[in-house]
Amino acid sequence: MSPETTFSDLGIDPATVAALAAAGITHPFPIQEQAIPIALKGSDLIGQARTGTGKTLAFGLPLLELIELPSSSKKPQALVMCPTRELALQVANDMKVASSGLGARVLTVYGGVGYDTQLDALKAGVDVVVGTPGRLLDLLNRRCLDLSHIQILVLDEADEMLDLGFLPDVEKLIRATPTDRQTMLFSATMPSAIVTLARAHLRQPINIRAESQDEATTVPETTQFVYQAHDLDKPAILSKLLQSPEASRVMVFCTTKREVQRLADDLTERGFKVTSLHGDLSQIVREKSLAKFRAGKAQAIICTDVAARGIDVDNVTHVVNYDCPDDEKTYVHRIGRTGRAGRTGIAVTLVDWADLPRWRTINKALDLDFAEPLEAYSTTPQLLQELGIPDTATGRMAPLAEKPATRKKPDSGAKRKPGRRQRRSNGVVVREKTGDTTPASDGDSDSPKPAKAQDSRKRDGDDPSGKRHRVRRHHKKTDDAVTTKADADS
């Protein structure tokens, strides 16, 4: 964020600037500072930036400046397509906040709810339509949505829409808009399918990338931890984490809807205030669950990857990958729920023995440079110490079995003694083991043994030996998994 630059400097209307200031937004992020002047000239553009860096206002503010407000026409002038219902609601809310001084009519269109409210709003007249491809195409086929007057078309999180199989719907909607429109495409990643889509529908687009090519995929404000944990001990580890004074707002990601509900019920029985979010819930229940979490009435929300993309909740302190993500994109988008808008956050990944090969793939793909995960249980002192979890009996932090020693850099040619040394990589201090072969302390002797872990997901080639490894604590600082189509709007 540029402390000197303001939205007024970028050419934004004073009424919009005042509305943003009332919401506590006064200075633009890099993607906004780069994209807004170009968009205001009417040029097509492709914007790429990590999740949590302000892409919504990067296209939302120019959109509000370029359309006619107030308008006497009842037909929409701008269309924003989003991959999920939750993201559509969030984008529409941000647009309403920014346009509160302009009187823009913003309509959110998505499935899972009745048609009546949306149809009534379209008949009364709207300026901006924000929606998911499925319901938008449905209304278009019913001839209730007229896209013939669209001046600006935005594809938000375009890579996610392609992952969900929405490309045919997106293509049909694009063809229903005028060819002389302005098109803006925003995405956290830029796979080849997105490039092909841009070449087909954008006219000489200007490419904007808010960070350098060699910059980390994850935002640097999130500290990451990874532990090798037994599936039966994960609920106890999560319960300990929720007892930490710092864990005031926690997002927990599971792979399946059934596991989300089972874990939510388990934590509720343990006395924690939690809620859940997954595709089997009705849209009304999903909205209530998210609103409860946003309002602080629930300490944690247990969710599938439906909440991993584009959901912006203020002050999420922790993200927990209860299940190892399927791939590196899922990992990035999950942990991107914390450490947003310049805030700090903590991401914890629990890897079962069967998922170690998958984690190694993610670690290598993102160049996270983690050592093998520490084998940890709910009683392991190092896990409790690193995550700030107090001992339930004493209320104090659990002591480490061995405190890392800070050593001065030896003189040139001097023989190194066993211990720990520090090296600096890309501005991040990483502690490495250099010669100490003392085995790391085991967890509680009554903890489940990993050697015979029963896991239905066990793959051939996995190493169930339970061999212990010392973890390198790596404070890589991080940013937003891929939502299944069942969790998105169809």
Sequence and secondary structure as in RCSB ss.txt:
>XXXX:A:sequence
MSPETTFSDLGIDPATVAALAAAGITHPFPIQEQAIPIALKGSDLIGQARTGTGKTLAFGLPLLELIELPSSSKK
PQALVMCPTRELALQVANDMKVASSGLGARVLTVYGGVGYDTQLDALKAGVDVVVGTPGRLLDLLNRRCLDLSHI
QILVLDEADEMLDLGFLPDVEKLIRATPTDRQTMLFSATMPSAIVTLARAHLRQPINIRAESQDEATTVPETTQF
VYQAHDLDKPAILSKLLQSPEASRVMVFCTTKREVQRLADDLTERGFKVTSLHGDLSQIVREKSLAKFRAGKAQA
IICTDVAARGIDVDNVTHVVNYDCPDDEKTYVHRIGRTGRAGRTGIAVTLVDWADLPRWRTINKALDLDFAEPLE
AYSTTPQLLQELGIPDTATGRMAPLAEKPATRKKPDSGAKRKPGRRQRRSNGVVVREKTGDTTPASDGDSDSPKP
AKAQDSRKRDGDDPSGKRHRVRRHHKKTDDAVTTKADADS
>XXXX:A:secstr
  SS  TTTTT  HHHHHHHHHTT  S  HHHHHHHHHHHTT  EEEE  TTS HHHHHHHHHHHHS SS S  S
 SEEEE SSHHHHHHHHHHHHHHTTTTT  EEEE SSS SHHHHHHHHH  SEEEE HHHHHHHHHTT    TT 
 EEEEETHHHHHHTT HHHHHHHHHTS TT EEEEEESS  HHHHHHHHHH SS EEEESS TTS SS TTEEEE
EEE  TTTHHHHHHHHHTSTT SSEEEE SSHHHHHHHHHHHHHTT  EEEE TTS HHHHHHHHHHHHTTS SE
EEE GGGSSS   TT  EEEESS  SSHHHHHHHHTTSS TT  EEEEEEE GGGHHHHHHHHHHTT    S EE
  TT HHHHHHTT B TTTSSB   SS         TT    SSEEEEEETTEEEEEE S         TTS  G
GG   TT  TT  TT        B  EE      TTTS  
